[in-house]
Amino acid sequence: MSPAPVASSLMRALVDDAGLFPPTALDMPDAVARHRADLGAASPVLTHRFLCPVSRITELREALAGTDHFDVGLIADSGADGLADAVAQVAADERLALAGVEFPLARTGHGDPGAALGAALTAVSEAGVADEVPLFVEPVSWNDVPILVEAIAAGAQGRPVGVKLRCGGVRAELFPSPEQLALALVAAARTGVMVKATAGLHHAVRHTDASTGFVHHGYVNVLVATVDAVLGADADVVARTLRMDDASQLIRRVKDVDDEAAERARAILVSYGSCSTSTPLAEARNLTLLSHDHEH
């Protein structure tokens, strides 16, 4: 057996397992089998968190084997509805541990980002989510991000709270511009608010998908842009990093990041959800962002 890959501090524990979600949209048995295999392979780039909609938690439990143990991130796909039951199911099943909750603020019915945040916090507390379990709230629109980040930073929450940034999807309008994403990363870096990203970050470097024509952000672009943000760069500089599409230039940027800057960046960008867990690993390996013990 070859030695386990070694990830830099910038790459470590980066990718959440979103295999249940489009475009991969595995069925539950296949998603569970893949996650089980990933746990066995123990890649340091994966968080080994399994993202599951609240509405499918019973289905997840039915697909687990007796020896499984999954850290699960609950996606409150119906808002507060069903959340308490899902939390109770996780707590009652020794094969599961609740690692986080992701809450779309559109489900609160509040147009004001601050009011929506308050409603989400109330919903997770009333659902019995332990105070130490992090909550990531997804804004209704990118225009809400600065206000939402400020509200998170200003609030005296009893739990870790971050913002969830949707970086793509099945329609072109779901992809934020580099300027929108840059403003969000700068706001988070300046306030110390955690970010998790989701959707669209299938590949390492910014590119145009040949089948859809959509321009995707690269996950390495987002990592390096977050480094720029925590080191004090303004949104214009961060947006330029997000626009980089030359892999060799981008990899040189990665390899210039010292451990302190990497740790500061990853305290902001804590993870991103990917429907594929193999593609990010393969690209990291091909771009020499992973090594093996025997190569050191």
Backbone as CSV, one residue per row, in Angstrom:
resi,resn,N_x,N_y,N_z,CA_x,CA_y,CA_z,C_x,C_y,C_z
1,MET,0.851,-1.196,0.000,0.000,0.000,0.000,0.884,1.242,0.000
2,SER,0.582,2.211,-0.866,1.364,3.440,-0.916,1.067,4.290,0.303
3,PRO,2.030,5.117,0.725,1.791,5.959,1.895,0.688,6.964,1.644
4,ALA,0.052,7.390,2.728,-1.032,8.363,2.608,-0.478,9.687,2.105
5,PRO,-1.231,10.399,1.275,-0.764,11.697,0.811,-0.686,12.706,1.950
6,VAL,0.207,13.652,1.781,0.397,14.706,2.769,-0.091,16.015,2.154
7,ALA,-0.941,16.720,2.872,-1.474,17.982,2.366,-0.828,19.145,3.099
8,SER,-0.628,20.251,2.393,-0.168,21.463,3.054,-1.260,21.969,3.983
9,SER,-0.894,22.882,4.866,-1.894,23.426,5.787,-2.974,24.198,5.036
10,LEU,-2.679,24.669,3.830,-3.692,25.370,3.037,-4.740,24.406,2.490
11,MET,-4.339,23.180,2.205,-5.221,22.199,1.569,-5.894,21.253,2.556
12,ARG,-5.434,21.218,3.778,-5.877,20.172,4.707,-7.344,20.354,5.109
13,ALA,-8.086,19.223,5.142,-9.491,19.209,5.593,-10.298,20.297,4.895
14,LEU,-10.314,20.229,3.575,-10.917,21.285,2.753,-12.274,20.900,2.175
15,VAL,-12.450,19.637,1.774,-13.582,19.245,0.925,-14.613,18.439,1.707
16,ASP,-15.820,19.001,1.833,-16.961,18.272,2.393,-17.583,17.389,1.313
17,ASP,-18.161,16.277,1.733,-18.784,15.327,0.809,-20.232,15.732,0.539
18,ALA,-20.461,16.288,-0.654,-21.804,16.696,-1.071,-22.316,15.799,-2.192
19,GLY,-22.025,14.522,-2.094,-22.364,13.586,-3.154,-23.843,13.426,-3.425
20,LEU,-24.693,13.780,-2.454,-26.140,13.669,-2.656,-26.703,14.782,-3.536
21,PHE,-25.888,15.792,-3.806,-26.387,17.005,-4.454,-25.970,17.062,-5.924
22,PRO,-26.724,17.815,-6.748,-26.386,17.952,-8.168,-25.023,18.624,-8.339
23,PRO,-24.347,18.359,-9.463,-24.812,17.530,-10.583,-24.587,16.036,-10.415
24,THR,-23.797,15.611,-9.420,-23.564,14.174,-9.252,-24.823,13.471,-8.754
25,ALA,-25.406,13.985,-7.670,-26.684,13.495,-7.143,-26.722,11.975,-7.046
26,LEU,-25.764,11.416,-6.302,-25.755,9.971,-6.067,-27.002,9.554,-5.307
27,ASP,-27.445,8.319,-5.531,-28.502,7.826,-4.650,-27.871,7.501,-3.299
28,MET,-28.692,7.358,-2.269,-28.166,7.251,-0.913,-27.219,6.062,-0.724
29,PRO,-27.556,4.851,-1.187,-26.609,3.745,-0.986,-25.249,4.002,-1.632
30,ASP,-25.242,4.584,-2.834,-23.974,4.868,-3.502,-23.206,5.979,-2.789
31,ALA,-23.912,6.991,-2.307,-23.254,8.078,-1.579,-22.626,7.567,-0.289
32,VAL,-23.341,6.703,0.415,-22.818,6.128,1.658,-21.607,5.247,1.365
33,ALA,-21.690,4.438,0.316,-20.568,3.565,-0.031,-19.331,4.384,-0.392
34,ARG,-19.525,5.468,-1.141,-18.382,6.304,-1.502,-17.771,6.952,-0.271
35,HIS,-18.620,7.458,0.621,-18.097,8.106,1.820,-17.346,7.099,2.690
36,ARG,-17.873,5.904,2.784,-17.207,4.846,3.555,-15.819,4.564,2.977
37,ALA,-15.734,4.496,1.650,-14.445,4.266,0.999,-13.490,5.432,1.237
38,ASP,-14.012,6.661,1.192,-13.174,7.834,1.457,-12.642,7.830,2.885
39,LEU,-13.475,7.419,3.832,-13.010,7.316,5.214,-11.858,6.325,5.315
40,GLY,-11.980,5.219,4.598,-10.917,4.220,4.624,-9.630,4.721,4.007
41,ALA,-9.747,5.515,2.937,-8.559,6.042,2.267,-7.901,7.166,3.054
42,ALA,-8.679,7.863,3.873,-8.169,8.866,4.822,-7.385,9.995,4.160
43,SER,-7.866,10.502,3.036,-7.183,11.637,2.418,-7.235,12.848,3.339
44,PRO,-6.102,13.521,3.538,-6.099,14.697,4.408,-6.793,15.907,3.794
45,VAL,-7.088,15.864,2.490,-7.762,16.991,1.850,-9.261,16.979,2.145
46,LEU,-9.813,15.818,2.454,-11.236,15.695,2.746,-11.505,15.985,4.217
47,THR,-12.652,16.607,4.480,-13.068,16.835,5.873,-13.680,15.586,6.480
48,HIS,-14.144,14.677,5.615,-14.879,13.474,6.041,-16.164,13.849,6.770
49,ARG,-16.759,14.967,6.329,-18.127,15.323,6.727,-19.068,14.976,5.583
50,PHE,-20.170,14.331,5.918,-21.166,13.902,4.934,-22.346,14.852,5.015
51,LEU,-22.601,15.582,3.932,-23.678,16.569,3.921,-24.984,15.893,3.524
52,CYS,-26.003,16.086,4.359,-27.272,15.392,4.151,-28.439,16.333,4.403
53,PRO,-29.383,16.426,3.472,-30.584,17.219,3.743,-31.345,16.669,4.944
54,VAL,-31.926,17.560,5.717,-32.773,17.153,6.839,-33.840,16.160,6.377
55,SER,-34.388,16.405,5.197,-35.483,15.571,4.692,-35.057,14.147,4.356
56,ARG,-33.732,13.878,4.370,-33.248,12.546,3.983,-32.505,11.830,5.107
57,ILE,-32.606,12.330,6.320,-31.832,11.735,7.413,-32.280,10.307,7.715
58,THR,-33.568,10.031,7.628,-34.043,8.660,7.847,-33.479,7.727,6.784
59,GLU,-33.460,8.198,5.548,-32.902,7.421,4.441,-31.419,7.134,4.673
60,LEU,-30.685,8.122,5.179,-29.272,7.917,5.499,-29.113,6.829,6.551
61,ARG,-29.883,6.896,7.600,-29.760,5.903,8.671,-30.034,4.494,8.156
62,GLU,-30.987,4.374,7.257,-31.320,3.055,6.713,-30.198,2.499,5.836
63,ALA,-29.383,3.377,5.269,-28.309,2.939,4.373,-27.009,2.615,5.106
64,LEU,-26.895,3.008,6.367,-25.660,2.793,7.116,-25.523,1.347,7.569
65,ALA,-24.286,0.890,7.626,-23.984,-0.405,8.231,-23.778,-0.221,9.732
66,GLY,-23.811,-1.320,10.444,-23.678,-1.241,11.898,-22.351,-0.696,12.367
67,THR,-21.307,-0.865,11.560,-19.971,-0.416,11.957,-19.624,0.979,11.446
68,ASP,-20.525,1.612,10.712,-20.250,2.947,10.177,-20.210,3.991,11.284
69,HIS,-19.439,5.028,11.041,-19.512,6.234,11.872,-19.281,7.435,10.973
70,PHE,-20.329,8.222,10.765,-20.263,9.387,9.882,-20.448,10.665,10.692
71,ASP,-19.590,11.652,10.420,-19.838,13.020,10.869,-20.747,13.664,9.827
72,VAL,-21.907,14.127,10.258,-22.908,14.591,9.305,-23.149,16.093,9.445
73,GLY,-23.219,16.757,8.299,-23.648,18.145,8.250,-25.073,18.180,7.747
74,LEU,-25.980,18.684,8.554,-27.392,18.731,8.182,-27.685,19.987,7.367
75,ILE,-28.310,19.803,6.215,-28.739,20.915,5.378,-30.224,21.125,5.636
76,ALA,-30.579,22.264,6.201,-31.977,22.529,6.572,-32.758,22.916,5.320
77,ASP,-33.018,21.927,4.471,-33.620,22.193,3.171,-35.059,22.677,3.269
78,SER,-35.703,22.456,4.411,-37.056,22.982,4.638,-37.074,24.009,5.757
79,GLY,-35.930,24.619,6.019,-35.854,25.589,7.106,-36.003,24.906,8.448
80,ALA,-36.823,25.489,9.309,-37.022,24.922,10.645,-37.828,23.629,10.610
81,ASP,-38.619,23.421,9.556,-39.483,22.241,9.482,-38.650,20.962,9.443
82,GLY,-38.902,20.085,10.369,-38.225,18.801,10.399,-36.852,18.819,11.023
83,LEU,-36.335,20.003,11.352,-34.968,20.081,11.868,-34.844,19.408,13.227
84,ALA,-35.781,19.655,14.116,-35.704,19.057,15.452,-35.731,17.539,15.376
85,ASP,-36.573,16.998,14.512,-36.640,15.545,14.374,-35.328,14.989,13.836
86,ALA,-34.736,15.661,12.854,-33.468,15.196,12.295,-32.355,15.245,13.332
87,VAL,-32.316,16.323,14.104,-31.304,16.444,15.157,-31.477,15.326,16.178
88,ALA,-32.720,15.037,16.531,-32.988,13.955,17.487,-32.578,12.604,16.913
89,GLN,-32.813,12.396,15.621,-32.412,11.131,15.002,-30.895,10.962,15.023
90,VAL,-30.173,12.028,14.725,-28.712,11.961,14.767,-28.239,11.652,16.183
91,ALA,-28.820,12.332,17.159,-28.411,12.132,18.552,-28.690,10.710,19.028
92,ALA,-29.740,10.099,18.492,-30.133,8.762,18.932,-29.353,7.652,18.237
93,ASP,-28.582,7.985,17.223,-27.893,6.975,16.418,-26.394,7.060,16.678
94,GLU,-25.844,6.045,17.304,-24.426,6.088,17.677,-23.504,6.062,16.457
95,ARG,-24.049,5.801,15.296,-23.241,5.812,14.072,-23.077,7.219,13.501
96,LEU,-23.814,8.181,14.036,-23.803,9.543,13.519,-23.363,10.536,14.581
97,ALA,-22.672,11.577,14.134,-22.332,12.711,14.999,-22.637,13.982,14.223
98,LEU,-23.285,14.934,14.869,-23.662,16.176,14.195,-22.462,17.117,14.144
99,ALA,-22.002,17.406,12.918,-20.812,18.228,12.731,-21.131,19.663,12.353
100,GLY,-22.378,19.943,11.975,-22.736,21.297,11.578,-24.135,21.339,11.003
101,VAL,-24.662,22.556,10.915,-25.967,22.790,10.300,-25.801,23.916,9.284
102,GLU,-26.388,23.726,8.102,-26.390,24.755,7.065,-27.835,25.161,6.813
103,PHE,-28.079,26.475,6.873,-29.458,26.966,6.885,-29.647,28.018,5.795
104,PRO,-30.482,27.752,4.782,-30.781,28.768,3.770,-31.723,29.833,4.336
105,LEU,-31.260,31.065,4.399,-32.064,32.114,5.031,-33.347,32.413,4.264
106,ALA,-33.419,32.018,3.002,-34.670,32.183,2.257,-35.811,31.428,2.925
107,ARG,-35.467,30.375,3.682,-36.494,29.563,4.337,-37.055,30.217,5.598
108,THR,-36.458,31.317,6.041,-36.973,31.975,7.248,-38.165,32.872,6.948
109,GLY,-38.301,33.307,5.690,-39.379,34.225,5.335,-39.077,35.675,5.642
110,HIS,-37.870,35.970,6.144,-37.486,37.349,6.464,-36.658,37.938,5.328
111,GLY,-37.018,39.127,4.878,-36.247,39.794,3.852,-34.998,40.468,4.383
112,ASP,-35.041,40.903,5.630,-33.893,41.574,6.243,-32.867,40.536,6.686
113,PRO,-31.592,40.656,6.266,-30.600,39.643,6.617,-30.403,39.463,8.121
114,GLY,-30.449,40.566,8.870,-30.290,40.452,10.316,-31.432,39.697,10.966
115,ALA,-32.655,39.997,10.532,-33.817,39.288,11.069,-33.794,37.820,10.671
116,ALA,-33.365,37.545,9.436,-33.279,36.162,8.976,-32.238,35.389,9.780
117,LEU,-31.110,36.031,10.064,-30.087,35.397,10.896,-30.646,35.061,12.271
118,GLY,-31.350,36.012,12.876,-31.943,35.762,14.185,-32.913,34.602,14.163
119,ALA,-33.717,34.514,13.099,-34.676,33.416,12.983,-33.966,32.077,12.841
120,ALA,-32.877,32.047,12.078,-32.130,30.799,11.910,-31.484,30.365,13.222
121,LEU,-30.917,31.321,13.949,-30.319,30.993,15.248,-31.361,30.437,16.208
122,THR,-32.530,31.056,16.225,-33.611,30.562,17.083,-34.028,29.159,16.670
123,ALA,-34.134,28.933,15.365,-34.575,27.628,14.870,-33.616,26.515,15.266
124,VAL,-32.314,26.745,15.136,-31.377,25.669,15.469,-31.318,25.439,16.976
125,SER,-31.437,26.498,17.759,-31.454,26.325,19.215,-32.693,25.561,19.655
126,GLU,-33.848,25.933,19.103,-35.089,25.254,19.474,-35.122,23.812,18.977
127,ALA,-34.331,23.512,17.949,-34.256,22.143,17.436,-33.344,21.259,18.276
128,GLY,-32.682,21.852,19.261,-31.822,21.065,20.135,-30.399,20.906,19.650
129,VAL,-29.965,21.763,18.726,-28.585,21.710,18.251,-27.669,22.250,19.346
130,ALA,-26.689,21.469,19.743,-25.781,21.871,20.818,-25.055,23.161,20.456
131,ASP,-24.751,23.960,21.477,-24.171,25.284,21.248,-22.828,25.242,20.528
132,GLU,-22.090,24.147,20.686,-20.768,24.083,20.062,-20.824,23.692,18.583
133,VAL,-21.994,23.291,18.100,-22.133,22.878,16.697,-22.248,24.122,15.816
134,PRO,-21.385,24.256,14.811,-21.419,25.474,13.993,-22.639,25.547,13.085
135,LEU,-23.065,26.775,12.838,-24.165,27.075,11.928,-23.621,27.925,10.787
136,PHE,-23.928,27.524,9.560,-23.584,28.324,8.392,-24.873,28.751,7.711
137,VAL,-25.028,30.054,7.533,-26.271,30.597,6.981,-26.024,31.075,5.555
138,GLU,-26.936,30.686,4.666,-26.809,31.050,3.255,-27.686,32.252,2.951
139,PRO,-27.102,33.357,2.475,-27.896,34.558,2.192,-28.851,34.338,1.031
140,VAL,-29.893,35.151,1.013,-30.864,35.075,-0.083,-30.228,35.555,-1.384
141,SER,-29.420,36.608,-1.307,-28.759,37.128,-2.507,-27.362,37.619,-2.139
142,TRP,-26.519,37.775,-3.157,-25.167,38.275,-2.913,-25.177,39.702,-2.387
143,ASN,-26.215,40.457,-2.698,-26.314,41.818,-2.170,-26.440,41.829,-0.651
144,ASP,-26.917,40.724,-0.078,-27.099,40.643,1.369,-25.815,40.304,2.117
145,VAL,-24.785,39.853,1.400,-23.609,39.298,2.082,-22.934,40.298,3.019
146,PRO,-22.638,41.540,2.597,-21.959,42.453,3.529,-22.750,42.698,4.812
147,ILE,-24.066,42.892,4.681,-24.904,43.126,5.865,-24.936,41.889,6.745
148,LEU,-25.042,40.725,6.117,-25.107,39.477,6.881,-23.804,39.220,7.627
149,VAL,-22.679,39.446,6.966,-21.379,39.246,7.622,-21.240,40.181,8.816
150,GLU,-21.646,41.435,8.650,-21.585,42.378,9.771,-22.499,41.940,10.911
151,ALA,-23.681,41.429,10.578,-24.615,40.975,11.615,-24.051,39.787,12.378
152,ILE,-23.400,38.872,11.666,-22.778,37.726,12.335,-21.663,38.207,13.253
153,ALA,-20.831,39.119,12.738,-19.692,39.606,13.524,-20.138,40.381,14.752
154,ALA,-21.243,41.108,14.635,-21.707,41.962,15.733,-22.488,41.196,16.786
155,GLY,-23.067,40.076,16.398,-23.935,39.349,17.314,-23.158,38.590,18.368
156,ALA,-23.764,38.481,19.537,-23.159,37.700,20.625,-23.763,36.301,20.601
157,GLN,-23.486,35.570,19.513,-24.059,34.242,19.391,-23.456,33.284,20.414
158,GLY,-24.250,32.314,20.805,-23.748,31.284,21.703,-23.146,30.114,20.971
159,ARG,-22.967,30.242,19.662,-22.384,29.154,18.877,-21.524,29.751,17.764
160,PRO,-20.629,28.961,17.168,-19.893,29.442,15.998,-20.856,29.630,14.825
161,VAL,-20.771,30.783,14.168,-21.657,31.080,13.040,-20.816,31.595,11.878
162,GLY,-21.103,31.081,10.698,-20.429,31.538,9.498,-21.417,31.746,8.378
163,VAL,-20.889,32.189,7.239,-21.729,32.434,6.063,-21.414,31.377,5.008
164,LYS,-22.454,30.907,4.353,-22.314,29.915,3.282,-22.450,30.631,1.947
165,LEU,-21.440,30.488,1.101,-21.408,31.188,-0.180,-21.599,30.196,-1.319
166,ARG,-22.654,30.401,-2.089,-22.949,29.527,-3.227,-22.185,30.043,-4.443
167,CYS,-21.270,29.219,-4.946,-20.354,29.653,-6.005,-20.708,29.098,-7.379
168,GLY,-21.869,28.488,-7.512,-22.265,27.953,-8.801,-23.563,27.192,-8.689
169,GLY,-23.866,26.438,-9.727,-25.102,25.672,-9.742,-25.467,25.258,-11.151
170,VAL,-26.723,24.948,-11.350,-27.181,24.426,-12.641,-27.637,25.534,-13.593
171,ARG,-27.598,26.792,-13.122,-27.955,27.931,-13.971,-26.859,28.992,-13.881
172,ALA,-26.678,29.718,-14.965,-25.586,30.691,-15.040,-25.671,31.740,-13.941
173,GLU,-26.894,32.159,-13.586,-27.035,33.230,-12.593,-26.637,32.797,-11.188
174,LEU,-26.426,31.504,-10.982,-26.006,31.024,-9.663,-24.502,31.180,-9.442
175,PHE,-23.774,31.577,-10.483,-22.330,31.774,-10.369,-22.048,33.243,-10.057
176,PRO,-21.479,33.544,-8.901,-21.148,34.939,-8.599,-19.989,35.417,-9.456
177,SER,-19.951,36.705,-9.695,-18.804,37.280,-10.396,-17.593,37.268,-9.465
178,PRO,-16.383,37.357,-10.023,-15.210,37.488,-9.163,-15.323,38.673,-8.205
179,GLU,-15.929,39.768,-8.667,-16.067,40.946,-7.805,-16.993,40.666,-6.624
180,GLN,-18.094,39.970,-6.864,-19.014,39.628,-5.769,-18.347,38.713,-4.753
181,LEU,-17.670,37.686,-5.246,-17.010,36.748,-4.343,-15.864,37.430,-3.598
182,ALA,-15.141,38.308,-4.283,-14.039,39.027,-3.637,-14.542,39.906,-2.496
183,LEU,-15.621,40.637,-2.727,-16.179,41.482,-1.666,-16.575,40.650,-0.454
184,ALA,-17.137,39.469,-0.698,-17.537,38.604,0.410,-16.326,38.105,1.188
185,LEU,-15.285,37.689,0.482,-14.089,37.182,1.159,-13.391,38.283,1.951
186,VAL,-13.340,39.486,1.396,-12.724,40.606,2.116,-13.540,40.946,3.357
187,ALA,-14.856,40.971,3.236,-15.707,41.259,4.399,-15.513,40.216,5.487
188,ALA,-15.443,38.952,5.099,-15.250,37.886,6.085,-13.883,37.992,6.748
189,ALA,-12.850,38.261,5.946,-11.502,38.358,6.501,-11.379,39.523,7.477
190,ARG,-12.019,40.634,7.169,-11.898,41.819,8.029,-12.667,41.670,9.331
191,THR,-13.690,40.829,9.330,-14.518,40.660,10.529,-14.241,39.357,11.264
192,GLY,-13.460,38.464,10.641,-13.184,37.171,11.259,-14.331,36.186,11.172
193,VAL,-15.256,36.401,10.248,-16.412,35.509,10.094,-16.034,34.325,9.206
194,MET,-16.372,33.136,9.645,-16.090,31.925,8.881,-16.905,31.881,7.592
195,VAL,-16.321,31.241,6.585,-16.983,31.025,5.297,-16.904,29.549,4.950
196,LYS,-18.007,29.005,4.454,-17.905,27.752,3.713,-18.535,27.986,2.361
197,ALA,-17.942,27.387,1.349,-18.423,27.563,-0.016,-19.142,26.300,-0.464
198,THR,-19.962,26.460,-1.471,-20.668,25.302,-2.012,-20.941,25.515,-3.485
199,ALA,-20.974,24.420,-4.221,-21.400,24.381,-5.627,-20.401,25.061,-6.561
200,GLY,-20.173,24.435,-7.677,-19.393,25.039,-8.743,-17.894,24.870,-8.655
201,LEU,-17.370,24.487,-7.480,-15.915,24.430,-7.297,-15.394,23.014,-7.549
202,HIS,-15.683,22.487,-8.721,-15.322,21.102,-9.009,-13.847,20.954,-9.361
203,HIS,-13.262,22.028,-9.872,-11.885,21.947,-10.364,-11.013,22.988,-9.673
204,ALA,-9.713,22.782,-9.792,-8.768,23.594,-9.031,-8.659,25.022,-9.545
205,VAL,-8.721,25.185,-10.858,-8.402,26.465,-11.492,-9.621,26.974,-12.265
206,ARG,-9.800,28.279,-12.258,-10.903,28.910,-12.994,-10.919,28.413,-14.443
207,HIS,-12.113,28.075,-14.927,-12.212,27.491,-16.265,-13.631,27.644,-16.796
208,THR,-13.788,27.434,-18.073,-15.110,27.403,-18.702,-15.497,25.956,-18.961
209,ASP,-16.661,25.563,-18.465,-17.149,24.203,-18.681,-17.558,24.039,-20.146
210,ALA,-16.986,23.050,-20.802,-17.220,22.881,-22.239,-18.663,22.519,-22.556
211,SER,-19.329,21.824,-21.641,-20.686,21.365,-21.942,-21.746,22.420,-21.662
212,THR,-21.500,23.292,-20.676,-22.515,24.291,-20.307,-22.150,25.706,-20.726
213,GLY,-20.860,25.960,-20.914,-20.409,27.317,-21.184,-20.287,28.180,-19.945
214,PHE,-20.572,27.614,-18.764,-20.478,28.376,-17.521,-19.010,28.525,-17.116
215,VAL,-18.645,29.705,-16.650,-17.302,29.931,-16.112,-17.329,29.592,-14.622
216,HIS,-16.518,28.606,-14.248,-16.470,28.145,-12.864,-15.285,28.766,-12.133
217,HIS,-15.500,29.120,-10.884,-14.383,29.475,-10.020,-13.571,28.219,-9.716
218,GLY,-12.278,28.387,-9.526,-11.423,27.275,-9.126,-11.250,27.259,-7.617
219,TYR,-11.209,26.068,-7.036,-11.074,26.043,-5.579,-9.711,26.540,-5.127
220,VAL,-8.677,26.366,-5.955,-7.369,26.920,-5.582,-7.391,28.439,-5.711
221,ASN,-8.073,28.959,-6.717,-8.255,30.416,-6.789,-8.882,30.953,-5.511
222,VAL,-9.922,30.272,-5.036,-10.621,30.751,-3.842,-9.711,30.674,-2.622
223,LEU,-8.927,29.613,-2.514,-7.978,29.510,-1.403,-6.972,30.658,-1.426
224,VAL,-6.351,30.891,-2.568,-5.326,31.936,-2.653,-5.952,33.318,-2.490
225,ALA,-7.151,33.498,-3.006,-7.852,34.770,-2.816,-8.145,35.022,-1.344
226,THR,-8.448,33.968,-0.604,-8.680,34.126,0.836,-7.390,34.491,1.550
227,VAL,-6.273,33.917,1.120,-4.972,34.334,1.661,-4.764,35.822,1.409
228,ASP,-5.008,36.263,0.190,-4.882,37.694,-0.116,-5.732,38.530,0.839
229,ALA,-6.965,38.086,1.051,-7.893,38.857,1.886,-7.415,38.947,3.326
230,VAL,-6.940,37.839,3.890,-6.508,37.891,5.297,-5.215,38.679,5.453
231,LEU,-4.448,38.814,4.373,-3.223,39.615,4.429,-3.487,41.086,4.129
232,GLY,-4.763,41.453,3.954,-5.126,42.859,3.847,-5.363,43.384,2.456
233,ALA,-5.371,42.515,1.456,-5.621,42.978,0.090,-7.042,43.508,-0.045
234,ASP,-7.218,44.460,-0.958,-8.567,44.970,-1.184,-9.300,44.076,-2.179
235,ALA,-10.560,44.385,-2.405,-11.398,43.510,-3.224,-10.921,43.446,-4.676
236,ASP,-10.317,44.514,-5.183,-9.819,44.481,-6.563,-8.702,43.456,-6.718
237,VAL,-7.790,43.431,-5.759,-6.686,42.461,-5.796,-7.220,41.042,-5.656
238,VAL,-8.152,40.855,-4.730,-8.734,39.530,-4.510,-9.466,39.062,-5.767
239,ALA,-10.186,39.960,-6.429,-10.894,39.599,-7.663,-9.923,39.194,-8.765
240,ARG,-8.766,39.853,-8.833,-7.773,39.474,-9.847,-7.281,38.048,-9.619
241,THR,-7.094,37.684,-8.362,-6.690,36.307,-8.054,-7.782,35.323,-8.455
242,LEU,-9.018,35.681,-8.202,-10.125,34.803,-8.583,-10.222,34.639,-10.096
243,ARG,-9.751,35.630,-10.855,-9.813,35.566,-12.320,-8.645,34.795,-12.937
244,MET,-7.628,34.482,-12.171,-6.456,33.802,-12.728,-6.854,32.454,-13.314
245,ASP,-6.426,32.193,-14.556,-6.728,30.903,-15.178,-5.478,30.186,-15.677
246,ASP,-4.320,30.689,-15.286,-3.049,30.042,-15.604,-2.648,29.178,-14.413
247,ALA,-2.734,27.868,-14.584,-2.497,26.956,-13.459,-1.090,27.107,-12.894
248,SER,-0.094,27.271,-13.758,1.282,27.339,-13.261,1.496,28.577,-12.404
249,GLN,0.928,29.708,-12.812,1.039,30.920,-11.996,0.329,30.749,-10.662
250,LEU,-0.829,30.123,-10.699,-1.604,29.940,-9.475,-0.890,29.005,-8.513
251,ILE,-0.288,27.946,-9.028,0.415,27.004,-8.159,1.644,27.668,-7.547
252,ARG,2.311,28.530,-8.306,3.428,29.279,-7.706,2.938,30.130,-6.548
253,ARG,1.760,30.733,-6.706,1.186,31.516,-5.612,0.946,30.637,-4.380
254,VAL,0.401,29.452,-4.596,0.142,28.535,-3.478,1.433,28.218,-2.741
255,LYS,2.465,27.930,-3.488,3.710,27.473,-2.865,4.470,28.610,-2.194
256,ASP,4.051,29.847,-2.433,4.631,30.996,-1.737,3.921,31.300,-0.415
257,VAL,2.815,30.611,-0.138,2.040,30.878,1.080,2.710,30.191,2.261
258,ASP,3.064,30.969,3.289,3.671,30.338,4.466,2.588,29.767,5.379
259,ASP,3.019,28.977,6.354,2.059,28.265,7.204,1.167,29.218,7.986
260,GLU,1.733,30.333,8.459,0.926,31.267,9.244,-0.196,31.865,8.395
261,ALA,0.140,32.289,7.184,-0.884,32.852,6.302,-1.911,31.796,5.919
262,ALA,-1.443,30.569,5.699,-2.368,29.483,5.358,-3.350,29.229,6.493
263,GLU,-2.849,29.207,7.704,-3.729,28.955,8.851,-4.723,30.089,9.046
264,ARG,-4.283,31.316,8.840,-5.207,32.451,8.942,-6.294,32.363,7.872
265,ALA,-5.890,31.992,6.664,-6.872,31.875,5.584,-7.870,30.764,5.860
266,ARG,-7.382,29.637,6.358,-8.276,28.508,6.589,-9.145,28.704,7.832
267,ALA,-8.779,29.632,8.703,-9.685,29.997,9.799,-10.896,30.754,9.257
268,ILE,-10.746,31.358,8.076,-11.869,32.027,7.405,-12.569,31.044,6.466
269,LEU,-11.862,30.522,5.477,-12.450,29.557,4.537,-12.283,28.160,5.127
270,VAL,-13.312,27.687,5.801,-13.154,26.441,6.561,-13.338,25.198,5.705
271,SER,-14.128,25.277,4.634,-14.327,24.111,3.768,-15.177,24.517,2.573
272,TYR,-15.280,23.593,1.630,-16.287,23.760,0.583,-16.893,22.401,0.266
273,GLY,-18.163,22.420,-0.113,-18.862,21.192,-0.451,-18.684,20.856,-1.917
274,SER,-18.303,19.611,-2.187,-18.123,19.158,-3.562,-18.888,17.862,-3.775
275,CYS,-19.628,17.798,-4.894,-20.362,16.567,-5.188,-19.409,15.448,-5.585
276,SER,-18.225,15.799,-6.068,-17.178,14.813,-6.326,-16.113,14.937,-5.253
277,THR,-15.729,13.814,-4.671,-14.600,13.838,-3.739,-13.312,13.392,-4.419
278,SER,-13.418,12.794,-5.588,-12.217,12.310,-6.276,-11.583,13.378,-7.164
279,THR,-12.401,14.201,-7.823,-11.843,15.198,-8.742,-10.950,16.215,-8.036
280,PRO,-11.368,16.792,-6.896,-10.455,17.725,-6.220,-9.134,17.072,-5.820
281,LEU,-9.189,15.819,-5.391,-7.961,15.121,-5.004,-7.068,14.879,-6.210
282,ALA,-7.666,14.427,-7.308,-6.879,14.153,-8.506,-6.208,15.424,-9.023
283,GLU,-6.938,16.520,-9.003,-6.353,17.762,-9.508,-5.277,18.293,-8.571
284,ALA,-5.493,18.157,-7.263,-4.457,18.574,-6.313,-3.180,17.765,-6.527
285,ARG,-3.358,16.477,-6.787,-2.197,15.613,-7.025,-1.505,15.998,-8.337
286,ASN,-2.284,16.206,-9.384,-1.701,16.546,-10.684,-0.979,17.888,-10.661
287,LEU,-1.440,18.784,-9.800,-0.827,20.109,-9.699,0.257,20.162,-8.630
288,THR,0.656,19.000,-8.150,1.722,18.831,-7.139,1.407,19.547,-5.830
289,LEU,0.123,19.602,-5.474,-0.268,20.176,-4.189,-0.344,19.120,-3.103
290,LEU,-0.166,17.861,-3.499,-0.068,16.766,-2.541,1.260,16.073,-2.762
291,SER,1.795,15.529,-1.686,3.011,14.725,-1.796,2.808,13.468,-0.962
292,HIS,3.835,12.625,-0.900,3.795,11.431,-0.071,4.999,11.442,0.859
293,ASP,4.840,10.738,1.964,5.900,10.739,2.972,7.252,10.360,2.372
294,HIS,7.250,9.379,1.456,8.526,8.923,0.926,9.150,9.935,-0.030
295,GLU,8.384,10.953,-0.404,8.915,11.964,-1.315,9.554,13.129,-0.556
296,HIS,9.433,13.119,0.765,9.967,14.239,1.550,11.439,14.025,1.851
